[in-house]
């Protein structure tokens, strides 16, 4: 791992930086259907308490990753949807790949056997990073969402653990 950054557990006090990075992703129009970042309490409630990571460069949060439950049904307890966001100022430096791989490792330690992601088809960089971390394309949802006057397609990706839930 590059010594220029570290990956560690997200803390509640990281929220301002996490939210800022999330808002940068929202502003691109290629990261999420969301149009604004929620308050901490809403974000915290929607994400699992496990597998919340941040990447820090020179002490500053420059990326984050977290997981949300796929379903409340017990049979899906090992399946989660992941989110990863990287600050615009550090994109292309390998932090995203390192952070996603750390999330994969952490998810397996936590007993998750499948990670899923829905990525806008135009977000080629994210698709490439996910493939590099063992995700595969499992579907394509055409015109699944309408935002800002544009229909968007979403590539469905998943990573099935080879060590958890086997």
N, C-alpha and C positions, 0 to 999 in steps of 0.2 A: 504494500500500500504506500502511496505517496505520503511522505512526511509533511507535506505542505498543508494537509488537512487531517482531521480526526473525525471519527464517527462514534457517536455516543447516544445514550438514551435521551429522548426529549423530556424536558422539564416544563412545567406550567409557565415558568418565567420566560421560556423561549417563545411564547405565543406571539408577541409583537413582531418578532423577526419572521416566524413561521407565517403569520398572516400577511406580512409584506411580500414575502416570496409567493404565496398563494395568489395575492392580488396581481403580481407581475404575470403569473401564468394565466390568470383570467383575462388580463389585458391583451394577451397575444391572440385570443380568440381560438387558439388551437389546443388548449389544455383541458377545458371542461365546459359543460353546458351552464355551469353556475355563472351568475353575473356579478356577484359580490361575495366576499368572504364573510362567514358568519362570526358571531361573537364566540369567545372561547367556550362558554358553557354548551352551546349548540354543537360546536365541533367536537368537543370532548365526549358528549353523549353519543354521537354518531360513530365514533371510532372505538375499536377495542382498546383496552388498557394495555395490552401487550403490543410489542413490535412498533413502537413509536421511536423513530430515530431522527437525529439531526447530524448534518455534516458541518463542522466548524473549520474555518480557515482564518488563521491569525486571530482566533478567539471569537469570531463573528459567525453566526449561523448563516450558511450559504445554500443549504438544501435541507429537505425533510422528506421523510417517508412514513407512512402509517397504513394500517389496515382497518377495514370496516367489515362487519359480519355480512356474509352472503345471504344468510337466512337465519331465522330464529329456530328453525327445526333442528332437533338434536342430531339427526343424521348428517347434517351439513356443518357440524361443529368444527371440523377441520378445514373448512373452505372460507377464504376471505378475499375481498376485493382490495387490491393495493392501490395506493396513490403515491406518487413521487413528484416533487417539484424542486427545481434548481434555480437559484438566483441568476438573473440574466447576465450579471457581471462575470460569472464563472462557468457559464455553459461552454461545453467543448473541451474541458480540462480533465475529463475522466471521473469527475466527482459523482455524476449521475450513475455511472456503471458501478462504481465502488459502493455507493449508498444502496443501490438496488440489490447488489450481491449481499451486502450486510443484512438487508431486510430479509432476503431469502434464507440466509443462515439462521437469523433470529427466529423466523417463522417456523423453521423445522425444529429448533430447540423448544419452541412453545407448543409443538404438536399439530401445527397446521400442515395438511397434506396437499392442499391445492391453493395456489394464489391465482387470482384472475385480474385482468385489466381490460378496460375498454378504452381504446385510443383512437382519436380522430385519424382518419385515413391520411390526412395531409401531414400529420406529425411523424414524419419518417424517422427523425432522430430518435424519438422515444421508441418506436417500433424496433429499430436497430439495437438499441440498448437492451430492450427486453429480450430479444432473440439471443444476444450475447450472454444473458444471464439464465438461459435455459427455457425461456418461454417459447411457445409455438402458437401460430395462428390457428384458431379453432372455428372462426366464423367471421362473417362480414354482415353488419346490419346496415342496409341501405336506407338512406333518408330516414333515420331513426329519430332525429331531433331537429327542431326548427328554432334557430336563434338568429337574431339580428337580420331577419329577412332571407336567411340561407338555410337550406336543408343540409344536414351533415350526416356523413357515413361514419360508422365506428367499426374498427377492427377489434374483434374479441380475441384475447390472448390468455393463455393459462400456462402455469408451470406446475407439474405434478411432481411431488417429492419422490426421490428414490430411497429415502431413509425413514420417512415418517408415514405411517398409514399403509405400509407395504404388506 
